């Protein structure tokens, strides 16, 4: 199992990675700096939104799950999903990536 970065450090690094690709990324909700979970809201505008939530696989590696399902959903539906997750976990971070192509710039697999 790889050591984990703090949530705040990971979010800042991912924002920089997005900006390097000329893609806007914004912290929509700031959570616990050290160990909060980070949700990614991928906003492809007219094409819809996908919310990715991290988990670990059987070997301890990070994988991302499509919390809002296999197909993009309306932004209101994505926001409702995020609100339900925040109700369960007040330490949650939300990073929104706005890209018409739906790119996320993650190295980890998405299932």
C-alpha positions in Angstrom: 0.0 0.0 0.0 1.3 3.4 -1.0 1.5 6.2 1.6 -1.3 8.7 1.2 -1.0 12.5 0.7 -3.1 14.8 2.8 -6.4 15.7 1.2 -5.5 19.3 1.0 -2.1 18.6 -0.7 -3.7 16.2 -3.2 -6.4 18.7 -4.1 -3.9 21.5 -4.6 -1.7 19.3 -6.8 -4.7 18.1 -8.8 -5.8 21.7 -9.4 -2.3 22.5 -10.7 -2.4 19.5 -13.0 -5.7 20.6 -14.4 -4.5 24.2 -14.9 -1.4 22.8 -16.8 -3.9 21.3 -19.3 -5.8 24.6 -19.5 -8.8 23.2 -17.6 -10.6 24.9 -14.8 -10.7 23.1 -11.4 -12.3 24.7 -8.4 -12.7 23.6 -4.7 -16.4 23.7 -4.2 -16.2 22.4 -0.7 -13.3 22.3 1.6 -13.1 19.4 4.0 -10.7 18.1 6.7 -7.2 19.1 5.6 -5.4 15.9 6.6 -7.7 13.0 5.9 -10.9 14.1 4.3 -12.2 12.2 1.3 -12.2 14.0 -2.0 -15.1 13.7 -4.5 -14.5 14.8 -8.1 -17.3 16.4 -9.9 -16.6 16.3 -13.6 -18.7 18.9 -15.3 -18.8 18.5 -19.1 -21.6 21.2 -19.3 -24.2 20.2 -21.9 -22.9 16.6 -21.9 -23.7 16.3 -18.1 -21.8 15.6 -15.0 -20.1 12.6 -13.4 -19.2 12.4 -9.7 -16.2 10.2 -8.9 -15.6 8.8 -5.4 -12.4 7.1 -4.3 -12.1 3.7 -2.7 -9.4 1.1 -2.4 -9.1 -2.2 -4.3 -8.2 -5.5 -2.8 -4.5 -4.7 -3.0 -4.9 -1.3 -1.2 -4.6 0.8 -4.4 -6.9 3.7 -5.1 -9.6 3.3 -7.6 -12.5 5.7 -8.4 -16.1 4.7 -8.7 -18.8 6.5 -10.7 -21.0 7.6 -7.8 -23.7 8.9 -10.1 -23.8 5.9 -12.3 -22.3 4.8 -15.6 -23.7 7.7 -17.7 -23.4 11.4 -17.1 -26.3 13.0 -15.2 -27.8 16.5 -15.0 -25.8 18.9 -12.8 -28.7 19.1 -10.3 -28.6 15.3 -9.9 -24.8 15.4 -9.4 -25.2 18.2 -6.8 -27.9 16.2 -5.0 -25.6 13.2 -4.8 -22.8 15.3 -3.4 -25.2 16.9 -0.8 -26.2 13.4 0.4 -22.5 12.4 0.7 -21.7 15.6 2.6 -24.6 14.8 5.0 -22.9 11.5 5.7 -19.3 12.8 5.9 -18.9 16.5 6.9 -15.1 16.2 6.3 -15.6 15.7 2.6 -13.8 17.8 -0.1 -15.5 18.5 -3.5 -13.3 19.4 -6.4 -15.1 20.4 -9.6 -13.4 20.0 -12.9 -15.0 21.9 -15.8 -14.1 20.4 -19.1 -16.3 19.9 -22.2 -14.3 16.7 -23.0 -15.0 15.3 -19.5 -11.3 14.8 -18.7 -10.3 14.1 -15.1 -6.4 13.8 -15.2 -6.4 10.9 -12.7 -3.7 8.2 -12.9 -5.8 5.8 -10.9 -8.4 3.5 -12.6 -12.0 4.4 -12.8 -14.5 1.5 -12.4 
